[in-house]
Amino acid sequence: MDVDLVFKVAAIGLLAAVINILLQRSGRDEQALMTTIAALVVVLMMLVQKISELFGLIKSLFRL
């Protein structure tokens, strides 16, 4: 597993958490929720890309 991916996911999570806290304390709960959802979508897209690469590697490994 690529360590850079873990660091990217952690960085996105930390950034989203800080922005979420700041927005909630300023009374913008809807925007805080949208920020959290956007961060989740970004991380899921990164993971889907890596899973796709994994399946491509397995497919080429077994010559399917």
C-alpha positions, 0 to 999 in steps of 0.5 A: 500500500502506498504511504502517500495515499494514507497521508493524503487521506489523513490531510484531507480528513484533518482539513475537513475537520478544522473547517467543519469546526470553524463553520459550526462555531460560526453558526453555518451548520449546513455549510459545515455538513456540505464541507464534510460530505465534499471531503468524503467524496474526494477521499472515496474517489481517490480510493475508487481509483486505487481499487480500480488500479488493483483490479487491473493489476489482478486482471493482468496478473491472471491474464483475464 
